[in-house]
Amino acid sequence: MITASPNPRLSPPAVDWRELWRDAVTDGRELLALLGLQHLAGQLPAADAGFPLRVPRGFVARMRPGDAGDPLLLQVLPQLAEFARVPGFVTDAVGDMDSRAARGVLHKYEGRALLLASGSCAINCRYCFRRHFPYGEEMAAAGQWRQALEHLRQDDSINEVILSGGDPLALSTGKLEELTRGLAGLSHVTRLRIHSRLPVVLPQRIDAALLAWLGGLPWQKVLVLHANHANELDASVAEACTRLREAGVTVLNQSVLLRGINDNVDALQQLSERLFAVGAMPYYLHQLDRVQGAAHFEVDDAEARELMARLRARLPGYLVPKLVRELAGDPSKRPL
């Protein structure tokens, strides 16, 4: 079993998740200094490419001090490569703006509607496909979710509501309760799915109030984590996943295939095995969404397929995620 070795110097105190959120590292020089890499501060870009650094200190504690190639560090540290303009890499990589159905509602696939519940995240991943998204204009939670709920009410073909963002668990539990009270009268909704990185990067968010809310919901509940490397999954994440399952939540994980982070069969195998150990099933391995600023993370399709062939030779089928790509206008994720 793979476990991260927390650095006590970096570990945050056991306090409320909102305090840990506010205490996140937001300066690249501080992040490098915490890891003993202050000599690299001169390589940081002078600007943040319009996408500020943010990383909880508990996640920093899982990084390897002194290792400039640490796979967790590379996911969050701004790089000069983000300023390159690469053909085919655009600000709206998956056609979100064309799939808006109401304020904060994306309706791409049959039977499912996605609510942009929040524009905030506890961590800013440098490859984020919504790093350019105009959240200020597109928030489902605005006005007590009225526009979003009206769209769901009018379309009884929707049986699954997906909460995304940003990160929906950035909202207070009270705000989430407000939404689910509104959903309660919609008999055609049978599943609630939440996509969140918080159980991984800020597992303290899975607190008693959130679990009580989840446990009381009448629908089938799915929470999709987002972990890309086994070192992200320490004992605190395992505990959060256990609590989620005890509240009746099915826990899945989706990852992104990232150059220099998990683009080798050993890393992918360790990730799948560690996910299963903490109680999360591997679900999707996404090819990188071609968002402007993330081209340096891309792995080409031929290499990705070869990695998956090697992974299938090592693991039982239930531990092999589906390799997919999301393309604007497609009726589903596209298997590769």
C-alpha positions, 0 to 999 in steps of 0.5 A: 500500500502506498502512503504519503509521508506527511512533513510535520513542519507543513501539517496544518492544525486540526481545525474547521475546514473553512479556516484551512481553506482561508489558510491556503498557500497562494504565493508561489515563493512561499510554496517553494520555500515550504518545500526547500525549493526556494532557489527555484523562485526565479523560474516562476512567471511574473504573472499568474496567467490569469489563474492564481495559485491556491493549494491547501497546506494539508495537500502541500504536506503530501509533497516531497520536500526538495523534489522539484519534480514532485507530481503533486507540486507540478499540478499546482505550481504556475509555469512559464509554459502556461503563457505559450499560445498553442494551436488547438488550445482554446479558452472553452475546451469542451463547449461549455458556453454552447451547452448552457440551458439556464443560468448555471445549467449545462445540458450536454447529455441525455437524462443528465443536467449539470449545475455549476454550483460554485466558481470556487475551488480549494485548489487551483489545478493548472490543467483545469479546463474551466480556468477561463470560465466566466463564473461570475455570470454563470452560477446556479446557486444565484437567486436560491437556485431558481433558474436552475430548478425551473429548468429541471422542473420543465424537463422530466427527461432529466433523472440525474442532477450533477453538481460541479463547478468550481467545486460544489462542496465549496458551498456551505452545507446550508446552501446545498440543503437549499438546493436539495429542498428545491429538488425534493418535489421533482419526481423524475430526479432519481440520482444526485452526483457530486464532482468534488476535489475537496475530499482529496485536497481538503478532507476536513470538508467531509464533516458531520453536517455534510454527512448528515445532509448526504445521509438524509437525501432520498436519491441515489448518491454518487460522489466523483473524486478527482485524484491523479496520483497515489500520493494524493491519497493519505490516511485523511482521504481514506477516512473521508471516503469511509465516512462518505460510504457510510452515508450511503454514497457511491465513491468513484474517481476520475483522473486526467492523464498528465505529462510528467505526473502520471504518464507511466504505467507504474503511476497509473497502477499505483493510483488504481490500487490506492484508490481501491484501498481507500474505497473509491473505484477508478472511473475515467482517465481523461485525456487532457481537455485542450484548454489554453495554458495547459498544452505542456501537460498533454500526452498524445493518444497513441501513447495513452492507448499504449499505457492503457494496454499495459495497465490492463495487463497488470490489473483486474478489469474493475481497477482499469479506468476508461480512457476517454476524451470530451469533445464539444457536441458529442453525445457522451464522453468518447472512448479511446 
